[in-house]
Amino acid sequence: MIAASFSPFLALIVSLGGVAAMGFARNGARLRNGLIIGSAIVQMLVLASMIPAVAAGQVMIYEVSTFFPEASLAFRVDGLGLTFALIASVLWLATSIYSFGYLDVLASPNQTRFQALFALTITFTVGVAFAANLLSLYLFYEAMTVATYFLVTHDDTDEAHAGGRRYLAYHLGTSIAFLLPAIGLTWHLAGTLEFVPGGVFGGLDMKAHRALLIVTFLLFLGGSAKVALMPLHGWLPAAMVAPVPVSALLHAVAVVNAGAYGILRVMTDVFGPGLMTGLGLDQIGIWLASFTVVAASLYALRLDNLKALLAFSTIGQLAYIVLGGALANAEGTMGGMLHILNHGVSKITLFLCAGAIYVVTHKKYVSEMHGLVREMPLTVLAFAVGAFSMIGLPLTAGFISKWYLFAGAQGAGSLVAVIALILSSLLAATYYLRTLAVFMGWRCGATSGGFVPPPALGREVDGRILWPMLACAAATVGLGILPEQAALPLLSQVTEAVFAR
């Protein structure tokens, strides 16, 4: 059931209004922060107002303008898009509050510009979530790239600018070289750029267009550098020069999840499960995602820098989302969609913890953080919750999505996917539990071992940093305990529409 609604456009206007409001709060930190919090709360309320209709199976649409025949700047809200937009909006609120304390404590300059770019990025993220077609997706996708570039280079150091140039080169380069041609070929083959549950190529002769369809699929994969599938992952560790709130935004709220979301849309609403399996595209996706999952996990084992470790964990976790879509069955797709949500809340918890640790200790390397639990017990507890979710332990959000991914791999008969899921979970357990062991006071290294007495009892970080971090950790547990009260009612509408054909 399709219904016209202004609500999708209103959700963008609210966060865009937050950007405009920064002009009135240039010299007033309290007013600026209040306007950002207000914008985030209003956007959450607008998005929440759509839940009853979408959960009942309604798809909301709103067309802004027509660029050329068969394509327009338009919005379409289904369960997946609304779930992605909601998690982005909720985490925008949490990360913004966190950033108030983080940037103040470190005396960071240009905080008004920072918050304006943050709000602009969320605007483009919601635009990606609600894009009704490939043209709209592309426009918001690239606008997000430009906005986040200025966040990556916020510290204005040589290292920040070098990381920013690499970030921009990967995203704009692959987008122009691969994504635009993929969109053009889709229009040539299907005569439309609209997202249609089950795919847009249903009327094509599969045998006659087999080679061109495979090339189009590969171009979509190559053009989605935001999802950081290997070998197009190099931008992500380089972007770690950004402040921690930006890293949290890149890794959990906006950029990487936008890339994974785009790939899921292509698999379900452009190609569709029938074409995916009929052309063997599912196997391409499964092998590429499985390789990325395992390789990123293996690389993370050797890392001591905490943010770098989390970055390579992100690369592997994003590949789970792609793997879910590539399995081309309802369980796998549900697992991929759920992992957008679950990875968002879990990974942002871990990055916020890393930032809190740096604010208090000014340490970046795990090997320097022996006995941290005595100095920052709540931070270590929150880190443990996020880590357990990344491993996939029960009662955490990550367990739910991994359960569906395992079910999807089993249903697809993919031994490669099953092995990748098991091996990557074991590897994640190794490097996360090793990190927690150091936090608890154990020295884990090649030259020495044993328990190290923890430092004297200290105080936790500023409350503006602490409480958003604990809230995200609580959400990670809540989503693991009550999945049926969270995203499942919305996402089940999507799988039913995609696999009904």
C-alpha positions in Angstrom: 0.0 0.0 0.0 1.5 3.3 -1.2 0.5 6.7 0.3 1.8 10.2 -0.4 3.2 11.9 2.7 5.2 15.1 3.5 6.8 13.4 6.5 9.9 12.1 4.8 10.8 15.5 3.5 10.0 17.1 6.8 12.5 14.8 8.5 15.3 16.2 6.3 14.1 19.8 6.8 14.4 19.5 10.6 18.1 18.5 10.6 18.8 21.0 7.8 17.2 23.6 10.0 19.7 22.6 12.6 22.5 23.6 10.2 20.9 27.0 9.5 20.4 27.6 13.2 24.1 27.4 13.8 24.4 30.8 12.1 22.4 32.3 15.1 24.5 30.5 17.7 28.0 31.4 16.5 29.1 33.0 19.8 26.8 31.1 22.2 27.8 27.5 23.1 24.7 26.9 25.3 22.3 28.2 22.6 24.2 26.2 19.9 24.1 23.0 21.9 20.4 23.5 22.7 19.5 24.0 19.1 21.3 20.8 18.1 19.6 18.8 20.8 16.2 20.3 19.8 16.7 19.5 16.2 17.7 15.9 16.9 14.7 15.4 19.2 12.2 16.9 16.7 13.6 14.8 13.9 13.3 11.6 16.0 9.6 12.5 16.7 8.9 13.0 13.0 10.5 9.7 12.2 8.7 7.9 15.1 5.4 9.3 13.8 5.9 7.1 10.7 6.3 3.9 12.5 2.7 2.8 12.9 1.9 3.2 9.2 5.1 1.6 8.0 4.7 -1.3 10.4 1.2 -1.9 9.0 2.8 -2.3 5.5 2.3 1.2 4.1 5.1 2.7 1.9 5.3 6.6 2.1 6.4 8.5 -1.0 7.1 12.2 -1.7 8.4 13.6 -4.9 10.4 16.9 -4.8 11.1 17.4 -8.5 11.7 15.6 -11.8 15.2 15.9 -13.2 14.6 13.9 -16.4 12.2 11.2 -17.6 12.0 8.1 -15.5 13.9 9.6 -12.6 13.3 12.3 -10.0 14.4 13.6 -6.6 12.0 11.6 -4.6 11.6 9.9 -1.2 10.2 6.5 -0.4 9.9 5.2 3.2 9.7 1.5 3.9 10.8 -0.5 7.0 14.4 -0.7 6.1 14.7 3.0 5.2 12.9 4.1 8.4 15.0 1.8 10.6 18.2 3.3 9.1 16.9 6.8 9.4 15.8 6.2 13.0 19.1 4.8 14.1 21.0 7.7 12.5 18.8 10.2 14.2 18.9 8.6 17.7 22.7 8.2 17.5 23.0 11.8 16.2 21.5 12.9 19.5 23.8 10.7 21.6 26.9 11.6 19.6 26.1 15.3 19.7 25.8 15.4 23.5 29.0 13.3 23.7 30.8 15.8 21.4 29.9 18.8 23.6 31.9 17.3 26.4 34.7 15.8 24.2 35.4 18.9 22.3 35.2 21.2 25.4 37.6 19.0 27.4 40.1 19.0 24.5 39.5 22.7 23.9 38.8 22.0 20.2 38.3 25.1 18.0 35.5 25.7 15.4 32.9 23.8 17.4 30.0 25.6 15.7 31.2 24.6 12.3 31.7 21.1 13.6 28.1 20.8 14.8 26.7 22.4 11.6 28.6 19.8 9.5 27.4 17.1 11.8 23.8 18.1 11.3 24.3 18.4 7.5 25.7 14.9 7.4 22.7 13.5 9.2 20.4 15.3 6.7 22.2 13.6 3.8 22.1 10.3 5.7 18.3 10.5 6.1 18.2 11.4 2.4 20.1 8.2 1.5 17.7 6.2 3.8 14.6 7.6 2.1 15.9 7.7 -1.5 13.2 6.4 -3.9 15.6 5.7 -6.8 19.2 5.4 -7.7 19.5 9.0 -8.8 18.3 10.3 -5.4 20.5 7.8 -3.6 23.6 9.0 -5.7 22.9 12.7 -5.0 22.7 12.3 -1.2 25.5 9.7 -1.2 28.0 12.2 -2.7 26.7 15.1 -0.7 27.5 13.1 2.4 31.0 12.5 1.1 31.7 16.2 0.8 30.2 17.1 4.2 32.1 14.4 6.0 35.4 15.4 4.3 35.4 18.6 6.3 34.7 16.6 9.5 37.6 14.3 8.8 39.9 17.3 8.4 38.5 19.2 11.4 41.8 19.2 13.4 43.5 21.0 10.5 46.8 19.1 10.8 48.9 17.7 8.0 47.9 14.2 9.0 44.2 15.2 9.0 44.4 16.7 5.5 46.3 13.7 4.2 43.6 11.4 5.6 41.0 13.7 4.1 42.5 13.6 0.7 42.6 9.8 0.7 39.0 9.7 2.0 37.9 12.0 -0.8 39.9 10.2 -3.5 38.4 6.8 -2.6 34.8 8.0 -2.4 34.6 10.4 -5.3 37.0 8.3 -7.5 35.1 5.1 -7.2 31.7 6.8 -7.5 32.6 8.5 -10.8 34.5 5.5 -12.2 32.0 2.8 -11.1 28.8 3.9 -9.6 27.7 6.4 -12.2 28.3 3.8 -15.1 26.3 1.2 -13.0 23.4 3.6 -12.7 23.6 4.4 -16.5 23.6 0.7 -17.4 20.6 0.1 -15.1 18.6 2.7 -16.8 19.7 1.3 -20.2 18.6 -2.2 -19.3 15.5 -1.6 -17.1 14.3 1.7 -18.4 13.9 2.9 -14.8 16.0 3.9 -11.8 13.2 3.3 -9.2 13.7 0.9 -6.3 11.2 -2.0 -6.7 11.0 -4.8 -4.1 12.2 -7.9 -5.9 14.2 -6.1 -8.6 13.7 -4.1 -11.8 15.1 -6.5 -14.4 12.1 -8.9 -14.3 11.3 -8.4 -18.0 14.8 -9.0 -19.3 16.0 -12.1 -21.1 18.6 -13.2 -18.6 20.6 -15.2 -21.1 20.8 -12.5 -23.7 21.9 -9.8 -21.1 23.9 -12.0 -18.8 27.3 -10.5 -19.3 26.0 -6.9 -19.1 24.1 -7.6 -15.9 27.1 -9.1 -14.2 29.2 -6.1 -15.2 26.6 -3.8 -13.8 26.6 -5.7 -10.5 30.4 -5.6 -10.3 30.3 -1.8 -11.0 27.8 -1.3 -8.1 30.2 -3.2 -5.8 33.2 -1.2 -7.0 31.3 2.1 -6.7 30.4 1.5 -3.1 33.7 2.4 -1.4 31.7 3.5 1.7 31.0 -0.1 2.6 34.8 -0.7 2.7 34.9 -4.1 1.0 38.5 -5.2 0.4 40.4 -3.9 -1.5 38.5 -0.6 -1.3 39.0 -0.3 2.4 42.1 1.9 2.7 40.2 5.1 3.3 38.7 3.9 6.5 41.8 3.5 8.7 43.2 6.7 7.2 40.0 8.6 8.3 40.9 7.7 12.0 42.8 10.9 12.2 39.5 12.6 12.8 38.2 13.4 16.3 36.4 10.5 18.0 32.9 11.9 17.5 33.6 12.0 13.8 34.9 8.4 13.9 31.8 7.4 15.6 29.7 9.2 13.0 31.7 7.6 10.1 31.7 4.1 11.6 28.3 3.7 13.1 25.8 6.5 12.2 26.3 7.6 8.6 29.0 6.8 6.1 29.7 3.1 6.3 26.2 2.2 7.1 25.1 4.2 4.2 27.4 2.2 1.9 26.1 -1.1 3.3 22.5 0.2 3.0 23.1 1.1 -0.6 24.4 -2.4 -1.4 21.4 -4.0 0.2 19.1 -1.8 -1.8 20.8 -2.8 -5.0 20.7 -6.5 -4.1 17.0 -6.5 -3.1 15.4 -3.7 -5.1 17.5 -3.5 -8.3 18.6 -7.0 -9.0 16.3 -9.0 -6.7 16.9 -12.5 -5.2 15.8 -14.4 -8.3 18.4 -12.6 -10.6 21.1 -12.8 -7.9 20.9 -16.5 -7.7 20.1 -17.1 -11.4 23.3 -15.2 -12.6 25.5 -16.4 -9.8 25.8 -12.9 -8.4 25.0 -14.3 -5.0 28.3 -16.3 -5.1 30.3 -13.2 -6.1 28.9 -11.3 -3.1 29.3 -14.2 -0.7 32.9 -14.8 -1.6 33.9 -11.2 -1.5 32.1 -10.5 1.8 33.5 -13.7 3.4 37.0 -12.8 2.3 36.7 -9.3 3.7 35.2 -10.5 7.0 38.0 -12.9 7.7 40.9 -10.8 6.3 39.8 -7.7 8.3 39.5 -9.9 11.5 43.0 -11.4 11.0 44.5 -7.9 10.5 42.8 -6.6 13.6 44.6 -9.3 15.6 48.0 -7.5 15.1 46.8 -4.0 16.0 47.6 -2.2 19.3 46.1 1.2 18.4 42.6 1.0 19.8 40.9 3.2 17.1 42.7 1.3 14.3 41.5 -2.0 15.9 37.9 -0.7 15.9 38.3 0.5 12.3 39.3 -3.0 11.0 36.5 -4.5 13.1 34.1 -2.1 11.3 35.4 -3.4 7.9 34.6 -6.9 8.9 31.2 -6.0 10.4 30.1 -4.2 7.3 30.9 -7.2 5.2 28.3 -9.1 7.3 25.7 -6.8 6.0 26.7 -7.4 2.4 26.9 -11.1 3.1 23.3 -11.1 4.3 22.1 -9.5 1.1 24.2 -11.8 -1.0 22.7 -14.9 0.5 19.5 -13.9 -1.3 17.0 -15.5 1.1 14.7 -14.0 3.7 16.8 -15.0 6.7 20.1 -13.7 5.3 18.5 -10.4 4.2 16.9 -9.9 7.6 20.3 -10.6 9.2 22.0 -8.0 7.0 19.3 -5.4 7.7 19.4 -6.0 11.4 23.1 -5.7 11.4 22.9 -2.1 10.1 21.0 -1.3 13.3 22.9 -3.6 15.7 26.4 -2.7 14.4 25.4 1.0 14.7 24.6 0.9 18.4 27.4 -1.5 19.3 30.2 0.1 17.3 29.3 3.6 18.4 29.5 2.4 22.0 33.1 1.2 21.4 34.2 4.4 19.7 32.7 6.5 22.4 34.6 4.4 25.0 37.8 4.9 23.0 37.3 8.6 23.1 36.5 8.6 26.8 39.7 6.7 27.5 41.8 9.2 25.5 40.2 12.2 27.3 41.1 10.8 30.7 44.4 9.0 30.0 45.6 10.5 26.7 46.5 6.9 25.7 45.8 5.4 22.3 47.4 2.0 22.5 45.8 -1.0 24.2 49.2 -2.1 25.6 49.3 1.2 27.7 45.9 0.6 29.3 46.6 -2.0 31.9 44.2 -2.0 34.8 42.0 0.6 33.3 38.9 -0.9 35.0 39.9 0.5 38.4 40.2 4.0 37.0 37.2 3.9 34.6 35.0 1.0 35.6 31.8 2.2 33.8 33.7 2.9 30.6 35.2 -0.6 30.7 31.7 -2.0 31.3 30.3 -0.2 28.3 33.2 -1.3 26.2 32.6 -4.9 27.3 29.0 -4.7 26.2 29.9 -3.4 22.8 32.7 -6.0 22.4 30.3 -8.9 23.4 27.9 -7.6 20.7 30.6 -7.6 18.0 31.5 -11.1 19.0 27.8 -12.1 18.9 27.2 -13.3 22.4 23.6 -13.8 23.6 21.6 -10.9 25.2 23.4 -8.4 22.9 22.2 -6.9 19.6 24.9 -8.6 17.6 23.7 -12.1 18.6 20.3 -11.5 16.9 21.7 -10.4 13.6 24.3 -13.1 13.5 21.6 -15.7 14.3 19.7 -14.7 11.2 23.0 -14.6 9.1 23.8 -18.2 10.2 20.2 -19.2 9.3 20.5 -17.5 6.0 23.9 -19.2 5.2 22.5 -22.6 6.2 19.4 -22.0 4.0 21.5 -21.0 1.1 23.7 -24.0 1.5 26.8 -21.8 1.6 29.6 -23.5 3.4 31.9 -20.6 2.6 29.5 -18.2 4.5 29.2 -20.5 7.5 32.9 -20.9 7.8 33.5 -17.1 7.5 30.9 -16.4 10.1 32.4 -18.9 12.6 36.0 -18.0 12.0 35.4 -14.2 12.1 33.4 -14.6 15.4 36.3 -16.5 16.9 38.8 -14.0 15.7 36.7 -11.1 17.1 36.5 -12.9 20.4 40.3 -13.2 20.4 41.1 -9.5 19.9 38.2 -8.1 21.9 38.7 -10.4 24.9 42.4 -9.7 24.8 41.7 -6.0 25.0 39.3 -6.5 27.9 42.0 -8.6 29.6 44.4 -5.7 29.5 41.8 -3.4 30.8 41.3 -5.8 33.7 45.0 -5.8 34.5 46.5 -8.7 32.5 49.6 -8.0 30.5 49.0 -9.8 27.1 52.2 -9.8 25.1 54.9 -11.9 23.6 57.6 -11.0 26.1 55.6 -11.0 29.4 52.4 -12.0 31.0 50.6 -12.1 34.2 48.5 -9.8 36.2 49.5 -6.1 36.7 48.2 -4.2 39.7 45.6 -1.7 38.5 46.3 2.1 39.0 44.8 4.0 41.9 41.1 4.6 41.8 40.3 7.6 39.6 37.2 9.3 38.4 35.2 8.7 35.4 35.0 11.0 32.4 32.8 14.1 32.1 29.1 13.3 32.4 28.4 14.6 28.9 30.7 12.0 27.6 29.8 9.2 30.1 26.0 9.2 29.8 25.6 8.9 26.0 28.2 6.1 26.1 26.2 4.2 28.8 22.9 4.9 26.9 24.3 3.3 23.7 25.6 0.3 25.7 22.1 -0.1 27.3 20.5 0.1 23.8 22.9 -2.7 22.7 21.6 -4.9 25.4 18.0 -3.8 24.9 18.0 -4.7 21.2 19.5 -8.1 22.1 16.8 -8.9 24.7 13.7 -7.4 23.0 14.3 -7.6 19.2 10.6 -8.2 18.5 9.8 -4.8 20.1 12.5 -3.0 18.1 13.1 -3.3 14.3 11.7 -6.8 13.5 8.1 -5.5 12.8 9.4 -2.9 10.4 12.0 -5.1 8.6 9.7 -8.1 8.2 7.6 -5.9 5.9 10.6 -5.5 3.6 11.5 -9.2 3.4 7.9 -10.1 2.7 7.8 -7.6 -0.2 11.1 -8.7 -1.6 10.6 -12.4 -1.4 6.9 -12.4 -2.3 7.7 -12.4 -6.0 
